[in-house]
Amino acid sequence: MLSLSSPLLPLSLLLLLLLFLLSLLLSVLSLLLLLLSLLLLTPSLLLLLLSFLSLVLSLLLLLLSFLSSLLSLLTKLSLVRVISIILT
C-alpha cells in the first residue's frame, strides 16, 4: 500500500505523467504519418508502410492509455486507503 510519505507515490505519478507524454507523442507522430500519407497521393509501398506504421502507433497509444488509466486507478485507490486510515 502506498502512503503519502512513501517514495512510490511520486514515482507512480511521475510514471503516469511519462505515459501520458509518451501517448501524446505517439498520437502526434501518428497524425504526422497520416498527413504525410495523404500528401503522397500515389499508392506505393511507402504509403502502405506509413499506413501500417500509423496503425501500430495507434495501437500503442491505446495500450498506453489503458496502462495510464490503470495506474491512475491504482494510485487513487491507494490514496483513498491512506485517507481512510488517517481518518479512522
SELUM-571131 format. One record per residue: residue number from 0; x, y, z of N, C-alpha, C in turn. Coordinates in nm, 3 decimals. Example, Ala and Ser with C-alpha at 12.3 -4.5 7.8 and 13.67 -1.06 7.14 Angstrom:
BEGIN
+-----+---------+---------+---------+---------+---------+---------+---------+---------+---------+
:  nr :     nc1 :     nc2 :     nc3 :    cac1 :    cac2 :    cac3 :     cc1 :     cc2 :     cc3 :
+-----+---------+---------+---------+---------+---------+---------+---------+---------+---------+
:   0 :   1.319 :  -0.569 :   0.780 :   1.230 :  -0.450 :   0.780 :   1.320 :  -0.330 :   0.780 :
:   1 :   1.285 :  -0.225 :   0.708 :   1.367 :  -0.106 :   0.714 :   1.290 :   0.003 :   0.787 :
+-----+---------+---------+---------+---------+---------+---------+---------+---------+---------+
//
This chain:
BEGIN
+-----+---------+---------+---------+---------+---------+---------+---------+---------+---------+
:  nr :     nc1 :     nc2 :     nc3 :    cac1 :    cac2 :    cac3 :     cc1 :     cc2 :     cc3 :
+-----+---------+---------+---------+---------+---------+---------+---------+---------+---------+
:   0 :   0.084 :  -0.118 :   0.000 :   0.000 :   0.000 :   0.000 :   0.089 :   0.124 :   0.000 :
:   1 :   0.049 :   0.224 :  -0.075 :   0.124 :   0.348 :  -0.082 :   0.075 :   0.445 :   0.023 :
:   2 :   0.168 :   0.505 :   0.090 :   0.130 :   0.610 :   0.184 :   0.177 :   0.743 :   0.129 :
:   3 :   0.132 :   0.850 :   0.192 :   0.169 :   0.982 :   0.143 :   0.318 :   1.010 :   0.159 :
:   4 :   0.382 :   0.944 :   0.254 :   0.525 :   0.964 :   0.272 :   0.607 :   0.862 :   0.194 :
:   5 :   0.541 :   0.773 :   0.126 :   0.610 :   0.669 :   0.051 :   0.674 :   0.727 :  -0.074 :
:   6 :   0.796 :   0.682 :  -0.107 :   0.859 :   0.729 :  -0.231 :   0.792 :   0.672 :  -0.356 :
:   7 :   0.708 :   0.569 :  -0.337 :   0.642 :   0.509 :  -0.453 :   0.531 :   0.597 :  -0.509 :
:   8 :   0.471 :   0.679 :  -0.426 :   0.362 :   0.764 :  -0.474 :   0.411 :   0.866 :  -0.576 :
:   9 :   0.516 :   0.945 :  -0.547 :   0.565 :   1.036 :  -0.651 :   0.616 :   0.962 :  -0.774 :
:  10 :   0.672 :   0.843 :  -0.750 :   0.722 :   0.765 :  -0.863 :   0.607 :   0.720 :  -0.953 :
:  11 :   0.497 :   0.678 :  -0.894 :   0.383 :   0.635 :  -0.975 :   0.320 :   0.754 :  -1.048 :
:  12 :   0.316 :   0.869 :  -0.982 :   0.264 :   0.988 :  -1.050 :   0.355 :   1.032 :  -1.164 :
:  13 :   0.485 :   1.018 :  -1.142 :   0.580 :   1.051 :  -1.248 :   0.565 :   0.954 :  -1.365 :
:  14 :   0.546 :   0.828 :  -1.333 :   0.525 :   0.729 :  -1.438 :   0.397 :   0.757 :  -1.515 :
:  15 :   0.294 :   0.798 :  -1.445 :   0.169 :   0.834 :  -1.510 :   0.188 :   0.952 :  -1.605 :
:  16 :   0.263 :   1.051 :  -1.561 :   0.292 :   1.166 :  -1.646 :   0.375 :   1.125 :  -1.767 :
:  17 :   0.473 :   1.039 :  -1.748 :   0.554 :   0.992 :  -1.860 :   0.471 :   0.913 :  -1.960 :
:  18 :   0.381 :   0.830 :  -1.910 :   0.293 :   0.756 :  -2.001 :   0.203 :   0.849 :  -2.080 :
:  19 :   0.153 :   0.951 :  -2.014 :   0.069 :   1.047 :  -2.084 :   0.148 :   1.121 :  -2.192 :
:  20 :   0.270 :   1.165 :  -2.159 :   0.352 :   1.236 :  -2.258 :   0.391 :   1.146 :  -2.373 :
:  21 :   0.420 :   1.022 :  -2.343 :   0.454 :   0.928 :  -2.450 :   0.334 :   0.901 :  -2.540 :
:  22 :   0.217 :   0.887 :  -2.483 :   0.098 :   0.866 :  -2.565 :   0.067 :   0.990 :  -2.649 :
:  23 :   0.093 :   1.107 :  -2.593 :   0.075 :   1.230 :  -2.670 :   0.173 :   1.236 :  -2.787 :
:  24 :   0.296 :   1.199 :  -2.762 :   0.396 :   1.196 :  -2.868 :   0.359 :   1.095 :  -2.976 :
:  25 :   0.311 :   0.979 :  -2.936 :   0.269 :   0.879 :  -3.034 :   0.150 :   0.926 :  -3.116 :
:  26 :   0.060 :   0.996 :  -3.055 :  -0.055 :   1.045 :  -3.132 :  -0.012 :   1.152 :  -3.232 :
:  27 :   0.081 :   1.238 :  -3.193 :   0.132 :   1.340 :  -3.286 :   0.206 :   1.273 :  -3.401 :
:  28 :   0.288 :   1.173 :  -3.371 :   0.358 :   1.101 :  -3.477 :   0.261 :   1.030 :  -3.570 :
:  29 :   0.159 :   0.973 :  -3.514 :   0.058 :   0.907 :  -3.595 :  -0.013 :   1.006 :  -3.687 :
:  30 :  -0.045 :   1.121 :  -3.633 :  -0.108 :   1.225 :  -3.715 :  -0.016 :   1.272 :  -3.826 :
:  31 :   0.111 :   1.291 :  -3.795 :   0.207 :   1.332 :  -3.897 :   0.221 :   1.227 :  -4.006 :
:  32 :   0.221 :   1.102 :  -3.967 :   0.229 :   0.995 :  -4.067 :   0.105 :   0.992 :  -4.155 :
:  33 :  -0.009 :   1.014 :  -4.096 :  -0.131 :   1.018 :  -4.176 :  -0.131 :   1.136 :  -4.273 :
:  34 :  -0.087 :   1.251 :  -4.226 :  -0.078 :   1.367 :  -4.314 :   0.021 :   1.344 :  -4.427 :
:  35 :   0.132 :   1.283 :  -4.394 :   0.231 :   1.254 :  -4.497 :   0.177 :   1.154 :  -4.598 :
:  36 :   0.103 :   1.055 :  -4.551 :   0.046 :   0.959 :  -4.644 :  -0.063 :   1.022 :  -4.731 :
:  37 :  -0.132 :   1.123 :  -4.678 :  -0.230 :   1.194 :  -4.760 :  -0.163 :   1.282 :  -4.865 :
:  38 :  -0.047 :   1.334 :  -4.830 :   0.026 :   1.417 :  -4.926 :   0.081 :   1.334 :  -5.042 :
:  39 :   0.115 :   1.211 :  -5.014 :   0.162 :   1.120 :  -5.119 :   0.040 :   1.054 :  -5.182 :
:  40 :  -0.015 :   1.115 :  -5.279 :  -0.143 :   1.068 :  -5.333 :  -0.131 :   0.943 :  -5.419 :
:  41 :  -0.010 :   0.901 :  -5.449 :   0.006 :   0.781 :  -5.530 :   0.020 :   0.659 :  -5.439 :
:  42 :  -0.053 :   0.553 :  -5.468 :  -0.038 :   0.431 :  -5.386 :   0.099 :   0.368 :  -5.411 :
:  43 :   0.170 :   0.347 :  -5.308 :   0.304 :   0.291 :  -5.321 :   0.336 :   0.208 :  -5.197 :
:  44 :   0.451 :   0.148 :  -5.202 :   0.495 :   0.071 :  -5.087 :   0.518 :   0.162 :  -4.966 :
:  45 :   0.566 :   0.282 :  -4.991 :   0.588 :   0.377 :  -4.883 :   0.455 :   0.415 :  -4.816 :
:  46 :   0.354 :   0.433 :  -4.896 :   0.222 :   0.466 :  -4.842 :   0.168 :   0.351 :  -4.757 :
:  47 :   0.184 :   0.231 :  -4.805 :   0.140 :   0.116 :  -4.726 :   0.218 :   0.103 :  -4.596 :
:  48 :   0.346 :   0.128 :  -4.604 :   0.429 :   0.122 :  -4.485 :   0.390 :   0.229 :  -4.384 :
:  49 :   0.363 :   0.348 :  -4.433 :   0.321 :   0.457 :  -4.344 :   0.185 :   0.427 :  -4.280 :
:  50 :   0.097 :   0.371 :  -4.356 :  -0.034 :   0.335 :  -4.300 :  -0.020 :   0.227 :  -4.193 :
:  51 :   0.063 :   0.130 :  -4.221 :   0.086 :   0.024 :  -4.123 :   0.151 :   0.081 :  -3.997 :
:  52 :   0.249 :   0.168 :  -4.014 :   0.315 :   0.232 :  -3.901 :   0.217 :   0.315 :  -3.819 :
:  53 :   0.130 :   0.384 :  -3.888 :   0.029 :   0.463 :  -3.819 :  -0.065 :   0.374 :  -3.739 :
:  54 :  -0.101 :   0.263 :  -3.795 :  -0.187 :   0.168 :  -3.724 :  -0.117 :   0.114 :  -3.599 :
:  55 :   0.009 :   0.079 :  -3.613 :   0.085 :   0.028 :  -3.498 :   0.097 :   0.135 :  -3.390 :
:  56 :   0.124 :   0.258 :  -3.431 :   0.134 :   0.366 :  -3.334 :   0.001 :   0.392 :  -3.263 :
:  57 :  -0.106 :   0.381 :  -3.337 :  -0.237 :   0.398 :  -3.274 :  -0.267 :   0.288 :  -3.173 :
:  58 :  -0.229 :   0.166 :  -3.206 :  -0.248 :   0.056 :  -3.111 :  -0.161 :   0.074 :  -2.987 :
:  59 :  -0.040 :   0.123 :  -3.007 :   0.045 :   0.153 :  -2.891 :  -0.015 :   0.263 :  -2.806 :
:  60 :  -0.074 :   0.359 :  -2.871 :  -0.141 :   0.467 :  -2.799 :  -0.256 :   0.413 :  -2.714 :
:  61 :  -0.333 :   0.323 :  -2.770 :  -0.443 :   0.262 :  -2.694 :  -0.391 :   0.183 :  -2.574 :
:  62 :  -0.284 :   0.110 :  -2.596 :  -0.225 :   0.034 :  -2.487 :  -0.172 :   0.125 :  -2.377 :
:  63 :  -0.105 :   0.232 :  -2.416 :  -0.053 :   0.326 :  -2.317 :  -0.165 :   0.398 :  -2.243 :
:  64 :  -0.271 :   0.427 :  -2.312 :  -0.385 :   0.489 :  -2.245 :  -0.446 :   0.395 :  -2.143 :
:  65 :  -0.456 :   0.270 :  -2.179 :  -0.509 :   0.171 :  -2.084 :  -0.418 :   0.159 :  -1.962 :
:  66 :  -0.288 :   0.151 :  -1.985 :  -0.194 :   0.141 :  -1.873 :  -0.197 :   0.266 :  -1.787 :
:  67 :  -0.211 :   0.379 :  -1.850 :  -0.219 :   0.504 :  -1.776 :  -0.344 :   0.508 :  -1.690 :
:  68 :  -0.455 :   0.466 :  -1.744 :  -0.580 :   0.462 :  -1.666 :  -0.570 :   0.364 :  -1.550 :
:  69 :  -0.510 :   0.251 :  -1.577 :  -0.493 :   0.151 :  -1.471 :  -0.404 :   0.204 :  -1.360 :
:  70 :  -0.296 :   0.268 :  -1.396 :  -0.206 :   0.325 :  -1.296 :  -0.275 :   0.437 :  -1.217 :
:  71 :  -0.352 :   0.516 :  -1.287 :  -0.426 :   0.623 :  -1.219 :  -0.527 :   0.565 :  -1.120 :
:  72 :  -0.595 :   0.461 :  -1.161 :  -0.692 :   0.397 :  -1.072 :  -0.623 :   0.338 :  -0.949 :
:  73 :  -0.511 :   0.272 :  -0.970 :  -0.438 :   0.214 :  -0.857 :  -0.388 :   0.322 :  -0.763 :
:  74 :  -0.342 :   0.433 :  -0.818 :  -0.295 :   0.544 :  -0.734 :  -0.410 :   0.603 :  -0.654 :
:  75 :  -0.524 :   0.622 :  -0.719 :  -0.640 :   0.677 :  -0.649 :  -0.690 :   0.582 :  -0.540 :
:  76 :  -0.691 :   0.454 :  -0.570 :  -0.735 :   0.358 :  -0.470 :  -0.643 :   0.357 :  -0.349 :
:  77 :  -0.514 :   0.364 :  -0.374 :  -0.422 :   0.364 :  -0.262 :  -0.433 :   0.494 :  -0.182 :
:  78 :  -0.460 :   0.606 :  -0.250 :  -0.479 :   0.732 :  -0.178 :  -0.606 :   0.728 :  -0.094 :
:  79 :  -0.710 :   0.666 :  -0.146 :  -0.834 :   0.653 :  -0.070 :  -0.810 :   0.568 :   0.055 :
:  80 :  -0.732 :   0.463 :   0.041 :  -0.700 :   0.380 :   0.157 :  -0.621 :   0.458 :   0.261 :
:  81 :  -0.524 :   0.535 :   0.214 :  -0.443 :   0.615 :   0.307 :  -0.530 :   0.716 :   0.380 :
:  82 :  -0.617 :   0.783 :   0.306 :  -0.704 :   0.883 :   0.369 :  -0.800 :   0.817 :   0.466 :
:  83 :  -0.853 :   0.701 :   0.430 :  -0.945 :   0.633 :   0.522 :  -0.872 :   0.584 :   0.647 :
:  84 :  -0.747 :   0.543 :   0.633 :  -0.670 :   0.502 :   0.751 :  -0.641 :   0.622 :   0.839 :
:  85 :  -0.610 :   0.735 :   0.777 :  -0.581 :   0.856 :   0.855 :  -0.705 :   0.903 :   0.929 :
:  86 :  -0.820 :   0.896 :   0.864 :  -0.943 :   0.946 :   0.925 :  -1.000 :   0.853 :   1.032 :
:  87 :  -0.963 :   0.726 :   1.028 :  -1.017 :   0.634 :   1.129 :  -0.926 :   0.617 :   1.247 :
+-----+---------+---------+---------+---------+---------+---------+---------+---------+---------+
//
